[in-house]
Amino acid sequence: MMTRARTPGIILALTLCLMAVGLTMVYSASANKASGQKRAVLKKTDPEAYAHYFNYHDPYYLRRQALFAALGLAAMLALGSFDHHRLRRLAPWLLAGTFVLLCLVFFPPLGRRANGASRWIGLGPFNFQPSEAAKLVMVIYMARMLVNRQRVIGSFREGVVPASAITAVFCFIILIEPDFGTAAILAAVVFLLWFIAGMRLLHLAALVFMVTPLAVLAILTHPHMLQRVLDLLDFWSHDMTGHKQLLQSVIAVASGGLTGRGIGCSIQKYAFLPEAHTDFIFAVMAEELGFIRSVLVILVFLALIIMGWRVALRASDTFGGYLASGVTLLLALSVSLNLLVVLGCLPPKGMALPFMSYGGSSMLVNCAAIGILINVAKYNALSDQPIPRRQGR
């Protein structure tokens, strides 16, 4: 029988399993791309070396991802030992610092622009994406706000308006980067936290009614976003020169069969599937590992999410319960939306698969989130007091 004392260790073990599989798949999905980039450089600078490098698979992306995985593991262990109650006092400072970082992405040379978007801050050879950190920081701050305003959570003026204003400011900044996917996840996590905290359903419905037209307007005023929606509705009819992410992703998943082609043997990653080592890494995984092993990976994600909810429901204090709920919601939504995109059920929006997709910012933030969850679980082992039940409406 599983005890609360074992919960932190189980969460850590599940996360390490996902990170190990992720590193393997990052190398498999990116080695040829990294090799092509290096060949292009050698062809201009060292023709002799270029001749001997043609069939070599470069581990460039693996080395970088392994570095961020190591840093993320260190952050996870550090936050796992850091009293999460102290985050309640630090929340306003974390929010202010994240707001400054989000603004800095628009000011070069510190802010860096790529593919028409200003989402990154340059730190030497590395880039950091503040919007990734904003999701976790917003969870921490909103947990604090919901605890402090628990008695007025049913009031529109004192409960809904302050929480909505802060969320709207952060979502707006992220939207103009532009990064619609991250803004949508942040808004969804905060909205579900409000529901868990006991906000009145009438107020929540009113917010949905107000936000939905704005979301539709954002899609209609951004041609590339509208095109992705249209591609989703009829992506089977597109030729190979059009928007092909969803089509190639579905082909990769289907061609893996039950047992897969074998690690390193994906065909779709060779110039067919864009962003094979980032947004669509699960498609490569399904092609190489097959249906059975891909489902096992999904089950590990599911187990981690279930453990997160166990921690949230058994939290020794309300703040810890909201923190664990927010972290679990963040993980569950990120995984679900990425898989729905890969399977052709949602338009592609640049959503990373936690612990799997290549990307330092995503790895660091997700590891930090799991560290907070582990710390809440440790305090649960010291107390049997459950989180207060939802208030009536």
Contacts in CASP RR format, 6 or more apart in sequence:
PFRMAT RR
TARGET T0000
AUTHOR 0000-0000-0000
METHOD contacts of the structure
MODEL  1
MMTRARTPGIILALTLCLMAVGLTMVYSASANKASGQKRAVLKKTDPEAY
AHYFNYHDPYYLRRQALFAALGLAAMLALGSFDHHRLRRLAPWLLAGTFV
LLCLVFFPPLGRRANGASRWIGLGPFNFQPSEAAKLVMVIYMARMLVNRQ
RVIGSFREGVVPASAITAVFCFIILIEPDFGTAAILAAVVFLLWFIAGMR
LLHLAALVFMVTPLAVLAILTHPHMLQRVLDLLDFWSHDMTGHKQLLQSV
IAVASGGLTGRGIGCSIQKYAFLPEAHTDFIFAVMAEELGFIRSVLVILV
FLALIIMGWRVALRASDTFGGYLASGVTLLLALSVSLNLLVVLGCLPPKG
MALPFMSYGGSSMLVNCAAIGILINVAKYNALSDQPIPRRQGR
2 10 0 8 1.000
3 381 0 8 1.000
4 314 0 8 1.000
4 377 0 8 1.000
4 380 0 8 1.000
4 381 0 8 1.000
5 381 0 8 1.000
7 307 0 8 1.000
7 310 0 8 1.000
7 311 0 8 1.000
7 377 0 8 1.000
7 380 0 8 1.000
7 381 0 8 1.000
8 80 0 8 1.000
8 374 0 8 1.000
8 377 0 8 1.000
8 378 0 8 1.000
8 381 0 8 1.000
9 374 0 8 1.000
10 307 0 8 1.000
11 304 0 8 1.000
11 307 0 8 1.000
11 308 0 8 1.000
11 311 0 8 1.000
11 370 0 8 1.000
11 373 0 8 1.000
11 374 0 8 1.000
11 377 0 8 1.000
12 76 0 8 1.000
12 370 0 8 1.000
12 374 0 8 1.000
14 300 0 8 1.000
14 303 0 8 1.000
14 304 0 8 1.000
14 307 0 8 1.000
15 76 0 8 1.000
15 304 0 8 1.000
15 355 0 8 1.000
15 367 0 8 1.000
15 370 0 8 1.000
16 73 0 8 1.000
17 300 0 8 1.000
18 297 0 8 1.000
18 300 0 8 1.000
18 301 0 8 1.000
18 304 0 8 1.000
18 354 0 8 1.000
18 355 0 8 1.000
18 356 0 8 1.000
19 69 0 8 1.000
19 73 0 8 1.000
19 355 0 8 1.000
21 285 0 8 1.000
21 297 0 8 1.000
21 356 0 8 1.000
22 65 0 8 1.000
22 281 0 8 1.000
22 355 0 8 1.000
22 356 0 8 1.000
23 62 0 8 1.000
23 65 0 8 1.000
23 66 0 8 1.000
23 69 0 8 1.000
24 263 0 8 1.000
25 277 0 8 1.000
25 281 0 8 1.000
25 284 0 8 1.000
25 285 0 8 1.000
25 288 0 8 1.000
25 356 0 8 1.000
26 61 0 8 1.000
26 62 0 8 1.000
26 65 0 8 1.000
26 277 0 8 1.000
26 281 0 8 1.000
26 356 0 8 1.000
26 357 0 8 1.000
26 358 0 8 1.000
27 59 0 8 1.000
27 61 0 8 1.000
27 62 0 8 1.000
28 263 0 8 1.000
28 264 0 8 1.000
28 266 0 8 1.000
28 269 0 8 1.000
28 284 0 8 1.000
28 288 0 8 1.000
29 266 0 8 1.000
29 269 0 8 1.000
29 276 0 8 1.000
29 277 0 8 1.000
29 281 0 8 1.000
29 284 0 8 1.000
29 358 0 8 1.000
30 60 0 8 1.000
30 61 0 8 1.000
30 62 0 8 1.000
30 276 0 8 1.000
30 277 0 8 1.000
30 358 0 8 1.000
31 57 0 8 1.000
31 58 0 8 1.000
31 59 0 8 1.000
31 61 0 8 1.000
31 62 0 8 1.000
31 264 0 8 1.000
32 57 0 8 1.000
32 269 0 8 1.000
32 270 0 8 1.000
33 61 0 8 1.000
33 269 0 8 1.000
33 276 0 8 1.000
33 277 0 8 1.000
34 57 0 8 1.000
34 58 0 8 1.000
34 59 0 8 1.000
34 60 0 8 1.000
34 61 0 8 1.000
35 53 0 8 1.000
35 56 0 8 1.000
35 57 0 8 1.000
35 58 0 8 1.000
36 58 0 8 1.000
37 58 0 8 1.000
37 60 0 8 1.000
38 53 0 8 1.000
38 58 0 8 1.000
38 60 0 8 1.000
39 50 0 8 1.000
39 53 0 8 1.000
39 54 0 8 1.000
42 49 0 8 1.000
42 50 0 8 1.000
42 53 0 8 1.000
43 50 0 8 1.000
61 277 0 8 1.000
61 358 0 8 1.000
64 358 0 8 1.000
64 360 0 8 1.000
65 358 0 8 1.000
65 359 0 8 1.000
65 360 0 8 1.000
65 363 0 8 1.000
68 359 0 8 1.000
68 360 0 8 1.000
68 363 0 8 1.000
68 364 0 8 1.000
69 363 0 8 1.000
69 367 0 8 1.000
71 363 0 8 1.000
71 364 0 8 1.000
72 363 0 8 1.000
72 364 0 8 1.000
72 367 0 8 1.000
72 368 0 8 1.000
73 367 0 8 1.000
75 364 0 8 1.000
75 367 0 8 1.000
75 368 0 8 1.000
75 371 0 8 1.000
76 367 0 8 1.000
76 368 0 8 1.000
76 370 0 8 1.000
76 371 0 8 1.000
76 374 0 8 1.000
77 371 0 8 1.000
79 368 0 8 1.000
79 371 0 8 1.000
79 372 0 8 1.000
79 374 0 8 1.000
79 375 0 8 1.000
80 371 0 8 1.000
80 372 0 8 1.000
80 374 0 8 1.000
80 375 0 8 1.000
80 378 0 8 1.000
81 375 0 8 1.000
82 375 0 8 1.000
83 375 0 8 1.000
84 319 0 8 1.000
84 320 0 8 1.000
84 323 0 8 1.000
84 372 0 8 1.000
84 375 0 8 1.000
84 376 0 8 1.000
84 379 0 8 1.000
85 317 0 8 1.000
85 319 0 8 1.000
85 320 0 8 1.000
87 94 0 8 1.000
87 140 0 8 1.000
87 144 0 8 1.000
87 323 0 8 1.000
87 372 0 8 1.000
88 143 0 8 1.000
88 144 0 8 1.000
88 147 0 8 1.000
88 319 0 8 1.000
90 140 0 8 1.000
91 137 0 8 1.000
91 140 0 8 1.000
91 141 0 8 1.000
91 143 0 8 1.000
91 144 0 8 1.000
92 141 0 8 1.000
92 144 0 8 1.000
94 137 0 8 1.000
94 140 0 8 1.000
94 141 0 8 1.000
95 137 0 8 1.000
95 138 0 8 1.000
95 141 0 8 1.000
95 166 0 8 1.000
98 130 0 8 1.000
98 133 0 8 1.000
98 134 0 8 1.000
98 137 0 8 1.000
99 169 0 8 1.000
99 170 0 8 1.000
99 173 0 8 1.000
101 121 0 8 1.000
101 128 0 8 1.000
101 130 0 8 1.000
101 133 0 8 1.000
102 130 0 8 1.000
102 131 0 8 1.000
102 134 0 8 1.000
102 170 0 8 1.000
102 173 0 8 1.000
102 174 0 8 1.000
103 173 0 8 1.000
104 110 0 8 1.000
104 111 0 8 1.000
104 121 0 8 1.000
104 130 0 8 1.000
105 111 0 8 1.000
105 112 0 8 1.000
105 118 0 8 1.000
105 119 0 8 1.000
105 120 0 8 1.000
105 121 0 8 1.000
105 130 0 8 1.000
105 177 0 8 1.000
106 118 0 8 1.000
110 121 0 8 1.000
110 122 0 8 1.000
111 118 0 8 1.000
111 120 0 8 1.000
111 121 0 8 1.000
111 122 0 8 1.000
112 118 0 8 1.000
112 120 0 8 1.000
112 121 0 8 1.000
112 122 0 8 1.000
112 127 0 8 1.000
113 120 0 8 1.000
114 120 0 8 1.000
117 177 0 8 1.000
117 178 0 8 1.000
117 179 0 8 1.000
118 177 0 8 1.000
119 129 0 8 1.000
119 130 0 8 1.000
119 131 0 8 1.000
119 177 0 8 1.000
119 179 0 8 1.000
120 127 0 8 1.000
120 128 0 8 1.000
120 129 0 8 1.000
121 127 0 8 1.000
121 128 0 8 1.000
121 129 0 8 1.000
121 130 0 8 1.000
122 128 0 8 1.000
126 360 0 8 1.000
127 361 0 8 1.000
128 360 0 8 1.000
128 361 0 8 1.000
129 361 0 8 1.000
129 362 0 8 1.000
131 174 0 8 1.000
131 177 0 8 1.000
131 179 0 8 1.000
131 182 0 8 1.000
131 183 0 8 1.000
131 186 0 8 1.000
132 182 0 8 1.000
132 361 0 8 1.000
132 362 0 8 1.000
132 364 0 8 1.000
132 365 0 8 1.000
133 361 0 8 1.000
133 365 0 8 1.000
134 170 0 8 1.000
134 174 0 8 1.000
134 182 0 8 1.000
134 186 0 8 1.000
135 182 0 8 1.000
135 185 0 8 1.000
135 186 0 8 1.000
135 189 0 8 1.000
135 330 0 8 1.000
135 365 0 8 1.000
136 327 0 8 1.000
136 330 0 8 1.000
136 365 0 8 1.000
136 368 0 8 1.000
136 369 0 8 1.000
136 372 0 8 1.000
138 166 0 8 1.000
138 167 0 8 1.000
138 170 0 8 1.000
138 186 0 8 1.000
138 189 0 8 1.000
138 190 0 8 1.000
139 189 0 8 1.000
139 190 0 8 1.000
139 193 0 8 1.000
139 323 0 8 1.000
139 326 0 8 1.000
139 327 0 8 1.000
139 329 0 8 1.000
139 330 0 8 1.000
139 369 0 8 1.000
140 323 0 8 1.000
140 372 0 8 1.000
141 166 0 8 1.000
142 163 0 8 1.000
142 166 0 8 1.000
142 167 0 8 1.000
142 190 0 8 1.000
142 193 0 8 1.000
142 322 0 8 1.000
143 193 0 8 1.000
143 319 0 8 1.000
143 320 0 8 1.000
143 321 0 8 1.000
143 322 0 8 1.000
143 323 0 8 1.000
143 326 0 8 1.000
144 319 0 8 1.000
145 162 0 8 1.000
145 163 0 8 1.000
145 166 0 8 1.000
146 153 0 8 1.000
146 163 0 8 1.000
146 193 0 8 1.000
146 194 0 8 1.000
146 197 0 8 1.000
146 322 0 8 1.000
147 318 0 8 1.000
147 319 0 8 1.000
147 322 0 8 1.000
149 158 0 8 1.000
149 159 0 8 1.000
149 162 0 8 1.000
149 163 0 8 1.000
150 197 0 8 1.000
150 318 0 8 1.000
152 158 0 8 1.000
152 159 0 8 1.000
153 159 0 8 1.000
153 197 0 8 1.000
153 198 0 8 1.000
153 199 0 8 1.000
153 391 0 8 1.000
154 160 0 8 1.000
154 198 0 8 1.000
154 199 0 8 1.000
154 200 0 8 1.000
154 203 0 8 1.000
156 200 0 8 1.000
156 203 0 8 1.000
159 199 0 8 1.000
160 194 0 8 1.000
160 199 0 8 1.000
160 203 0 8 1.000
160 207 0 8 1.000
163 190 0 8 1.000
163 194 0 8 1.000
164 207 0 8 1.000
167 186 0 8 1.000
167 187 0 8 1.000
167 190 0 8 1.000
170 186 0 8 1.000
171 183 0 8 1.000
171 186 0 8 1.000
171 187 0 8 1.000
174 182 0 8 1.000
174 183 0 8 1.000
174 186 0 8 1.000
175 183 0 8 1.000
175 218 0 8 1.000
178 222 0 8 1.000
180 218 0 8 1.000
180 219 0 8 1.000
180 222 0 8 1.000
180 225 0 8 1.000
180 349 0 8 1.000
181 337 0 8 1.000
181 349 0 8 1.000
181 350 0 8 1.000
181 351 0 8 1.000
182 351 0 8 1.000
184 215 0 8 1.000
184 349 0 8 1.000
185 330 0 8 1.000
185 333 0 8 1.000
185 334 0 8 1.000
185 337 0 8 1.000
185 351 0 8 1.000
187 211 0 8 1.000
188 329 0 8 1.000
188 333 0 8 1.000
189 326 0 8 1.000
189 329 0 8 1.000
189 330 0 8 1.000
189 333 0 8 1.000
191 204 0 8 1.000
191 207 0 8 1.000
191 208 0 8 1.000
192 326 0 8 1.000
192 329 0 8 1.000
193 322 0 8 1.000
193 325 0 8 1.000
193 326 0 8 1.000
193 329 0 8 1.000
194 204 0 8 1.000
195 204 0 8 1.000
196 322 0 8 1.000
196 325 0 8 1.000
196 390 0 8 1.000
197 322 0 8 1.000
197 390 0 8 1.000
198 390 0 8 1.000
198 391 0 8 1.000
198 392 0 8 1.000
198 393 0 8 1.000
200 393 0 8 1.000
201 393 0 8 1.000
202 393 0 8 1.000
218 225 0 8 1.000
219 225 0 8 1.000
219 226 0 8 1.000
219 229 0 8 1.000
220 226 0 8 1.000
225 347 0 8 1.000
227 243 0 8 1.000
228 243 0 8 1.000
228 347 0 8 1.000
228 348 0 8 1.000
228 349 0 8 1.000
229 347 0 8 1.000
231 238 0 8 1.000
231 243 0 8 1.000
231 245 0 8 1.000
231 246 0 8 1.000
231 347 0 8 1.000
232 246 0 8 1.000
232 344 0 8 1.000
232 346 0 8 1.000
232 347 0 8 1.000
235 243 0 8 1.000
235 246 0 8 1.000
235 247 0 8 1.000
235 344 0 8 1.000
236 247 0 8 1.000
238 244 0 8 1.000
238 247 0 8 1.000
244 272 0 8 1.000
244 274 0 8 1.000
245 273 0 8 1.000
245 274 0 8 1.000
245 275 0 8 1.000
245 279 0 8 1.000
245 280 0 8 1.000
245 348 0 8 1.000
246 341 0 8 1.000
246 344 0 8 1.000
246 347 0 8 1.000
246 348 0 8 1.000
248 268 0 8 1.000
248 272 0 8 1.000
248 273 0 8 1.000
248 274 0 8 1.000
248 280 0 8 1.000
248 283 0 8 1.000
249 268 0 8 1.000
249 273 0 8 1.000
249 280 0 8 1.000
249 283 0 8 1.000
249 341 0 8 1.000
249 342 0 8 1.000
249 343 0 8 1.000
249 344 0 8 1.000
250 343 0 8 1.000
250 344 0 8 1.000
251 268 0 8 1.000
251 272 0 8 1.000
252 266 0 8 1.000
252 268 0 8 1.000
252 269 0 8 1.000
252 272 0 8 1.000
252 273 0 8 1.000
252 280 0 8 1.000
252 283 0 8 1.000
252 284 0 8 1.000
252 286 0 8 1.000
252 287 0 8 1.000
253 282 0 8 1.000
253 283 0 8 1.000
253 286 0 8 1.000
253 287 0 8 1.000
253 342 0 8 1.000
253 343 0 8 1.000
255 261 0 8 1.000
255 267 0 8 1.000
255 268 0 8 1.000
255 287 0 8 1.000
256 286 0 8 1.000
256 287 0 8 1.000
256 288 0 8 1.000
256 290 0 8 1.000
256 291 0 8 1.000
257 290 0 8 1.000
257 291 0 8 1.000
258 290 0 8 1.000
258 291 0 8 1.000
258 292 0 8 1.000
259 290 0 8 1.000
259 291 0 8 1.000
259 292 0 8 1.000
259 293 0 8 1.000
260 286 0 8 1.000
260 287 0 8 1.000
260 288 0 8 1.000
260 289 0 8 1.000
260 290 0 8 1.000
260 291 0 8 1.000
260 293 0 8 1.000
261 267 0 8 1.000
261 287 0 8 1.000
261 288 0 8 1.000
261 290 0 8 1.000
262 288 0 8 1.000
262 289 0 8 1.000
263 288 0 8 1.000
263 289 0 8 1.000
264 288 0 8 1.000
265 288 0 8 1.000
266 276 0 8 1.000
266 284 0 8 1.000
266 287 0 8 1.000
266 288 0 8 1.000
267 287 0 8 1.000
268 276 0 8 1.000
268 283 0 8 1.000
268 284 0 8 1.000
268 287 0 8 1.000
269 276 0 8 1.000
269 277 0 8 1.000
269 284 0 8 1.000
269 287 0 8 1.000
273 280 0 8 1.000
273 283 0 8 1.000
273 284 0 8 1.000
274 280 0 8 1.000
275 350 0 8 1.000
276 283 0 8 1.000
276 284 0 8 1.000
277 284 0 8 1.000
277 357 0 8 1.000
277 358 0 8 1.000
278 350 0 8 1.000
278 352 0 8 1.000
278 357 0 8 1.000
278 358 0 8 1.000
278 359 0 8 1.000
279 338 0 8 1.000
279 341 0 8 1.000
279 348 0 8 1.000
279 350 0 8 1.000
279 351 0 8 1.000
279 352 0 8 1.000
279 353 0 8 1.000
279 357 0 8 1.000
280 341 0 8 1.000
280 342 0 8 1.000
281 353 0 8 1.000
281 356 0 8 1.000
281 357 0 8 1.000
281 358 0 8 1.000
282 294 0 8 1.000
282 338 0 8 1.000
282 339 0 8 1.000
282 342 0 8 1.000
282 353 0 8 1.000
282 356 0 8 1.000
283 342 0 8 1.000
285 294 0 8 1.000
285 297 0 8 1.000
285 356 0 8 1.000
286 294 0 8 1.000
286 342 0 8 1.000
289 297 0 8 1.000
298 339 0 8 1.000
301 331 0 8 1.000
301 335 0 8 1.000
301 354 0 8 1.000
304 331 0 8 1.000
305 328 0 8 1.000
305 331 0 8 1.000
305 332 0 8 1.000
305 335 0 8 1.000
308 324 0 8 1.000
308 327 0 8 1.000
308 328 0 8 1.000
308 331 0 8 1.000
308 373 0 8 1.000
309 324 0 8 1.000
309 325 0 8 1.000
309 328 0 8 1.000
311 321 0 8 1.000
311 324 0 8 1.000
311 328 0 8 1.000
311 373 0 8 1.000
311 376 0 8 1.000
311 377 0 8 1.000
311 380 0 8 1.000
312 320 0 8 1.000
312 321 0 8 1.000
312 322 0 8 1.000
312 324 0 8 1.000
312 325 0 8 1.000
312 326 0 8 1.000
312 328 0 8 1.000
312 376 0 8 1.000
312 387 0 8 1.000
313 386 0 8 1.000
313 387 0 8 1.000
314 380 0 8 1.000
314 386 0 8 1.000
314 387 0 8 1.000
315 321 0 8 1.000
315 323 0 8 1.000
315 324 0 8 1.000
315 376 0 8 1.000
315 379 0 8 1.000
315 380 0 8 1.000
315 386 0 8 1.000
315 387 0 8 1.000
316 379 0 8 1.000
316 380 0 8 1.000
316 382 0 8 1.000
316 383 0 8 1.000
316 385 0 8 1.000
317 379 0 8 1.000
317 385 0 8 1.000
317 387 0 8 1.000
318 387 0 8 1.000
318 388 0 8 1.000
320 376 0 8 1.000
320 379 0 8 1.000
320 387 0 8 1.000
321 376 0 8 1.000
321 387 0 8 1.000
323 372 0 8 1.000
323 373 0 8 1.000
323 376 0 8 1.000
324 372 0 8 1.000
324 373 0 8 1.000
324 376 0 8 1.000
324 377 0 8 1.000
327 369 0 8 1.000
327 370 0 8 1.000
327 372 0 8 1.000
327 373 0 8 1.000
328 373 0 8 1.000
330 369 0 8 1.000
331 354 0 8 1.000
331 366 0 8 1.000
331 369 0 8 1.000
334 351 0 8 1.000
334 352 0 8 1.000
334 353 0 8 1.000
334 354 0 8 1.000
334 366 0 8 1.000
335 353 0 8 1.000
335 354 0 8 1.000
337 346 0 8 1.000
337 349 0 8 1.000
337 351 0 8 1.000
338 351 0 8 1.000
338 352 0 8 1.000
338 353 0 8 1.000
338 357 0 8 1.000
339 353 0 8 1.000
340 346 0 8 1.000
341 347 0 8 1.000
341 348 0 8 1.000
341 349 0 8 1.000
341 350 0 8 1.000
341 351 0 8 1.000
352 359 0 8 1.000
352 362 0 8 1.000
354 362 0 8 1.000
354 366 0 8 1.000
355 363 0 8 1.000
355 366 0 8 1.000
355 367 0 8 1.000
END
